[in-house]
Amino acid sequence: MKREKLSTTIAILSLGSAALAGRATAADSVTFGTGGNQFVIDFVDIGNANNADDTTGAPNPAGKVEYDYRIGKHEISQEMITKANAEGGLGITLADLTATGGNGADRPATGISWFEAATFVNWLNTSQGFNAAYKFDAVGGTFALWESGDAGYNASNRYRNSLAVYYLPSMDEWYKAAYYDPNTGTYYNYATGSDTAPAQVTGGTTAGTAVYGQANATGPADITNAGGLSPYGTMAQNGNVWEWEETAFDLVNDTTGEIRGRRGGPWINNGPNLLSSARNGVTNPGGGGIHSGFRVAGVSVIPAPNLDVSARVSKLPSGEIEATLTHLDAATLSSITILMWQRSEDLQNWTDMAGSEGLLTINQTTDDQIEFVRVLYSMP
């Protein structure tokens, strides 16, 4: 039977689907860990690439990001660290909040050093088959800069590997998510969508509120109950706990032990620390006080992990499209989804197929419009 070859080996790209375990869903939530150590991080999309800088904040300028990305809606919680420790043997130490409001699963993870936050982020990546963001000689080991011979080396940011999916937010990424309004194209002084200081609260989700100005013994609020939202929908970028930036305080990520930036202010601070013009520097990135926590950021489109999968697509005389999958590892794949797309990117047909290798035939009347095939998968 004569076949007309349409495509050979196909590059694989996963755009995030509810069918993909451990991938972004429509709600932009990602599951990490396995079994009893599973936890979910909610992300918000930060679009409006190449927005203008703010020239009224600190540093000046700040906030311009040339690409779309995602950032955690909430700060990282104690439970997330505990489960990642159990799953990955990370050895991250949490501050004891017994005397400051009490410990709890949804309390923000504090006492976290910059190096520990980077270790956690690395595990988010490697646990899902992606490249580590930060270079350590071992888990919990010595931090180093990426070198020109390393895959993913970026001369403009030697802290972050460009192949990583998850990372600590840079100064600009953090700033934009907190203070920029995508609807008006302007910046606010506070991360609650206002130039007026938010109302002081111990918790809640009322718009225009933040957890600050409290007694130390009051402690921070749970990460999902820590004040009103920014224009993009993030919570507690004002108040609750200090948050690490990835970026060095001098904005040049070229020395392993240099001062790191942090922002947002904790529950005990007053209003000025919440301002876009306020940026704090921490001399020791290996230290982590009881008031310091963090959130994570990531790429806007989650790629497929490094799996050796290819597809061959052929057109049959009957008008059907035949896709043959090869080099699939049955030990790491629980299901395969074949998607046929037109150049218009309208989904034409899809089906699931289990197994380590197989043949799939798809009825497609407009087969001459087929441009490529994507292979999506779910981890067991």
N, C-alpha and C positions, 0 to 999 in steps of 0.2 A: 504494500500500500504506500503510495507516494505521499510524502509529507513536506509541507513547506515550513522551513525553520523560521521562526519569528524572533527568537532570542536564545542566547546560550546561558552562561552563568549570570545569575542575577544578584546584584547588590541587595542586601537585606536591611530594611529600616523599619523599626517599630515606632509608631506614633502614639502609643498609649491606648489601650483598649480595655474595657471591663473584662474581656476574655483572657487577659494576661495577668497571671498571679504575680504580685510584686511589681506591678507597673501602674502608671497613673490611670485613674478611672475618670469618668466624666466629672466627678466631684473633685478631681485633682488630689486624690488621696493615694498614698503609696504604702504598701505593707512591707515591713521588714521582719526578719527573723522567721523561726519555724516553731510549730507546736505551741507550747505554753509560753514561749519567748517572743511571740508575734506582737508587734505594735504598729500603729499607723501614724504617719506624719501627713498632715494636711498642708497643701501648698496653694498659693495664689499665683496667678499668672501676672507677670509684669511686662506689659507690651510697650507700645509707643517708642520703639527703638529710635536711637539717635535724637532723643529729646534734648532741649537746650539745658545748659548748665544753670544752676542757681549761683548768683554772684553776691548773695547777702548772708550766706551761712559760713560754716567752718568745716573744712577749709574753703577757700575761695579761689577758683570755682569748685562746685561739687554737684553731683547728681546726674551728669550726662552718662548714659549707657548706650552703646552703639548696637545692642542686640536685645532680643527678647530673652527673658529668663523666668525662673520661678523662685519664690522664697517661701519659707515656712510661715503659715498663718499665725502660728503660736511659737513660743519658746520651747526648747527641748525640756522634757519633764524628767523627774527622778526615775519613774518607771522605765522610760525609754533607755536611760543609761544602765539601769540595773539589768534589763533584759539583754541589751547589747553586751554587757560584761559577761553575762552567763553564756550567751551564744558564741561570742568571739574571743573570750579571755582577754579583754582589753585592759583590765586593771585600773579603770578610772575611779577615782575617789570622790564621793559626794560629801558636801558639807552637811553637818547635822543641824537641822532646823528646829530641834526640840524646843529651844528657848526663844525661837523667833517664829511663832505661829504654828509650828509642828511640821513633821514630815508627812508625806502622802504621795500616792502614785502620780497625781496630777500637779504636784508642786513643781515649780521650775527647778531644774538641776542647777545647783550653785556649788561654789567651791571648785569650779572647773577651770583649769588653766587653758591657755591658748593651745598648748601642745596636746592636752587631753581632748579638747574640742576637735582638733585636727585628726586625732586618732579615731574618734567616734565617726567623723565624716568619712575617713578612709574605709572603715568597716561597712558603712552604708554602701559604698561603691563595690568593694571586693566581695561582699556577701551576695551581690547580684551579678557578679561576673564582669564588673567594670574596672577600669584603672583607678588606682589610688590617686587622690588629689595631692597628697603631701608626702614628701620623701622622708622616711625613717629607716634606720638600719635594722629595726625589728619593731614588733608591736610594742608600743610604749617605750621605744628606744630613743636614740639621738636623732633630732631633726636636722635635715640637710637641705641645701638648695638643689633644685634640678639643674643638671649640667647639659651642655649643648649636645652631647652624645645620647642623651636620654630621649626615648620616644615621648612625645607630648611636651617637650621643652619649649618654653615661651620666654624669650629674652626680656620681654616687658614685664613679666611677673614670674620670678623664679621660685615663688612659693607654690603656685598652683600648676598642676599638670593639665594641659589643655585637653587631654582625652578623658578627664574625669567627668562624671555626670553630676555628682553632688559635691558641694564645697562650702566653705564659710563665705558669707557675703562680703564682698569688697566694700571699701568706703562708699564708692559711688552706688553700688547695688543696694546697700543698706539705706543710704540717704534717699535715693529715689523712691523706694518702696514706702518709706516713712512720710516724706514731706511733699512729694509731687502729686498733683491732681491731674490725671489724664484727661479729664473732661474739659478743663479750662487751660491746660498747658502752663499752669503756674505752680509756685511752691508756697506752702504754708510754713509758719513758724513752728507749729506743733504737729505731731504725728496723729492728730485726731481730726484733720481737715479743717483747721482753724488757725487764725492768728491770735486768738485769745486762749490763755492758759486753760487747760481742762480742769474740771471740778475734781477735787481730791476725794477719793473713795478707797475703801479697803477691798472692794471687789465689785462684781457686776459687769454688765455689758452695755450699759446705757451710753448712747452716743455722747461725745464730748466729755468723757470721764477718763481718769487714769489713776493707777495705784501709786501714789507718792505722797510725801508730806506726812507720813505715818511714823509712829514710834517704832523703834527697832524691834521690840517684842511682838509687835503686830504681825510681822512677817509678810512675805509676798502672797498674792492670790494664786489660786490654781491657774494653769496656763490658759484655760478656756473661759476664765471668769475674771479677766484682768483689764477691764475697761473697754472704751469705745474703739472703733476701728479707724484705720487710715483710709484715705480715698481708694486705695487698691484693695482694702479689706484685711490688712494685717492687724493683729492685736498686740498691745503692750510694747510697741516700739517707743512709747513714752511710759516710763515708770516700770514697776514690778522688780526687774533686775537689770543691772548693767548687761550689755550684750557685746561680745567680741566682734570686731571687724576682722576680716582676713588681713587687712592692709596695715603696714607699718605706719607709725605716727608721722614719719617724714615722707610718706607716700611712695617710697622706693623700697620694694621688697627684695633687698639684696644682702641682708645680713641675718643670720639665723636667730640671734639673741636680742635683736633690737626692740625698741619700744613698740608695742602694738596699740592700735586705736580701739576704743570702745565707746558706746553711745547709749543714750536712752535714759539713764539714771535709774536707781533702784527705789524701792518703796520708802526709804528714809530720806531721800533727797528732796530739795525744794524745787520750785518751778524752773529756775534758770538752767538746770541740768537737762531739762527736756527740750530746750530750744534747738532749732537747726543750727544755731551759731555756737552750740556747746559740743565740744569733742574732748574726750578724756584720753590720756596716754598712760599705759601701764608699763613700768620699767622692766618687770620680769614676766615674760610670757610663760614661764614655768610655774608661776604662782596663780592662785585662784581664790580670791576672798569669798566670804559667805554671801556677798551681794552681787557676784558675777555669774552670769549664765551665758546662753547663746541661742541662736536659731540657725538653721541651715538654708542654703540656697541651692539651685541646680539649673541645669539646662532646660530650655523650654520644650525640646523634643527629645524623648528618651530613645537612644539608639539600641540596637540589639547588642547583646554581649558578644564576646569573641567566640562564636560557634561556627564550625565549618559546615555550612549548609549551602547547597546550590540547587537550582531548578532549571530544567530544560523545557522549553515551551515549543509546541509544534501545532500547526493547523492541519486538521484532517480533511480529506475530500468531502466529508459529510458536513463540514462547516463547524465542527466541534473543535474545541481547544484542548490539547492534551498537555498536562504539566507533569513531568517526572521529577521526583525529589531524590536526591542522593546525598550520601555522607551525613546522614542524620544519626545522632547518638541517642539510642533509645533509653539509655540510663539517665540522661539529663533532660529529655523532652517528654512531656506527658500528652501533648496534643499538638497537631499542626493545623494551621489555617491557611488556605490558599486564597488570595484575593486577586481578582482580575479587574484591572482599572483601565478606563479609557484615558485619552489625553486630556479630556475635560475633567478628569479625576472623579467622575461619578462611579460609585461602586456598582458593578454589573452583577456579580454573583459570588457567593462564597460558600464554603463547606468546611467541616472539620474532618481530619483524617488522622487516626492514631497509627503508631508503628514507626519502625526505624527506617523504612524505605518503602516507596510505593508509587502507584500510578493513579492520577486523578484526571478524569475527563469532565470538562465543564461545557455545557451548551452555551454558545455565545454567537448570536446572529450577526453582531457587528464586529467580528473578529479582526477585520482589517484595521480597526482603530486601537487594538491592544498595543500599549506602549511598554508595559513591564508587569512583572508579577512580584508581589511582596509575600514573604514567608513570615508569618507570625507564629509564636509559640507560647506555651505556658510551662513554667517550671513545676516539677512534681512537688 
